[in-house]
């Protein structure tokens, strides 16, 4: 297993890509071998579709799975104690669609929390703040199966000095809770967190319908996922950001890219509107023939993470498309790769992973 104590001792955006490539290849290769030895489905995919892990010369040569496989199979990598102590998380998914199921061990959850903590400290450089969630508290009540939304809330809740849910049990917006806080704490920084579609539906639309516009404040909006619902309503990223500024008056807004299929591999958007890889993650872009693309070429996103240990979600070919924007030279000062998301690919397929199993 990897030495995570050493990994977490390094600042998340401190390594240049040249140094990171050598360092990361060693770590992700060891993690690949861990899943190969302890997950029969990953071993089968690896043996049938890829060269031997030990023969890989580059990071992008290592075996990966297609994101769709988590919808079709319940993949589990046996841990050191082989006890069934995993919690099962489900992707948000659209109504009626098949959802991904992810086995998350306690150890895996701790790694995810530590990575998120280090990334948040880098971006916001401050202690715990008050957090308002654009959901109801129903999402974190005890369940056998947890959703992507509940996972996000549980992850960010650990950094809250205090937290409140802005939606009551009847799905009504408790706007006075947020409004009173802003009035009583005009100079205090705070977070608003939610899935992008929830921020739009539960907060922006409801405030606009009541003709309520909050005064300018020190709030920081963190949102991610849920763009498909907004795209279906013909709401662009520009429309979203304009409404955020006009209606809730926050000082900053940060989108993030991530997925329940790869817990902890979260890519935050900097002030220049680019997403950044940390030392815990890496990213590649592939064309329709799965060849690696260079800068500014749009292709399928392959995302990697050092964090998934209880299931083989460390190296995934997604159904999202994007492009590498640059390496080491973003104006925000963070080292490593930074990129843009362009949307979702149409009619993507598993390219053999499910068929092999």
C-alpha positions, 0 to 999 in steps of 0.5 A, a space after each residue: 500500500 502507498 505511504 499516504 502520510 508522505 503523500 499528504 505532507 506535500 502541498 497539493 499544487 507544489 510539484 511541477 508536472 515534470 517532477 510529478 510525472 516521475 513521482 506519480 507514476 510510481 504511486 499509481 502503478 503500485 495502486 494499480 497492482 493493489 487492485 489487480 491482486 485484490 479485485 477479480 474484475 479489474 484483473 480480468 479487464 487488465 489481462 484482456 485489454 491491456 499490457 502487463 502493469 509491470 510493462 507500462 512505461 508511462 502513466 497513460 499505459 496503465 489499465 483503466 476502466 470505463 465509468 459505465 462499468 460501475 453501473 453494471 457491476 459491484 466492484 470491490 477491492 479486498 482490504 487488509 482485513 477483508 471485513 465487509 465494512 464498506 458504505 455503498 454510495 450511488 451516483 446522482 443519475 437522472 430519474 429512472 437511470 441506472 446509478 453507479 454503486 461505489 464501495 467506500 471503506 472507512 480508510 478510503 473515506 479518511 483519505 478522501 477527507 484529508 485530500 479535500 482538506 488540503 485542497 480547500 486550505 490551498 484555495 481558501 487559506 483560512 480556518 473553518 467557516 459557516 457553511 450553508 447547504 442548498 439541500 435539506 437535512 434529509 440527505 444525511 440521515 442514516 441510510 444503507 445507501 448514500 448518494 453523491 449529494 450526501 457524499 459531497 455534504 458529508 465531505 464539506 461538513 467537516 470544515 464547517 464551524 457551523 452549518 445549516 440547511 437552506 431547504 426545509 423538509 417541505 422543500 421550501 427555501 429558508 431564506 431568512 436564515 441566510 439573509 439574517 446571517 449576512 445582515 448580522 455578520 457583514 464582514 464575515 466570510 462563509 460558504 454556500 455549498 451545493 450541486 450546481 442544479 440545486 443552487 439554481 433551483 433551490 436558491 437562485 430561482 426561488 429568490 428571483 421569484 420572490 424578487 429578493 436580491 441579497 446585499 453584497 457579502 463575503 460569501 464563497 459559493 462552491 458548486 459542482 455537478 448537475 450541469 446537465 439539468 441546466 443545459 437542458 434548460 438552455 442555461 449557460 455557465 455565463 448565465 449561471 455566474 451572472 445570476 449568482 453575482 446579481 442575486 446572492 451577492 457573493 464575493 467568489 464562486 468556484 466550480 469543481 469537477 469530480 464524480 462519485 465513481 472516483 471519490 476524492 479526486 476533486 478538481 477545483 476551478 481557480 479564479 481564471 476559470 480553469 480546473 486544476 489537478 492536484 498531487 492526488 490526481 492526474 488527467 489525460 484527454 483521448 481521441 475517438 481511437 483512445 490516443 492521447 491528445 495534446 494541449 487544446 485538443 478536445 477529447 474524452 477525459 481520463 481521470 486518475 486518483 491515488 485515493 481509491 483503495 477499496 474499489 478500482 476507481 483509481 483510473 477511469 475513462 469518463 463520458 465527459 469531454 474537455 481539453 488540456 489548457 496548459 501545464 505549470 503556467 496558470 496565472 493563479 500560480 498553481 503548478 501542474 495541469 489545468 484544463 477546461 470541461 467542454 461537456 458530455 460526449 454523445 453515445 459513448 460506449 464501454 469499449 470492451 470493459 463490460 464485455 470482457 467481464 
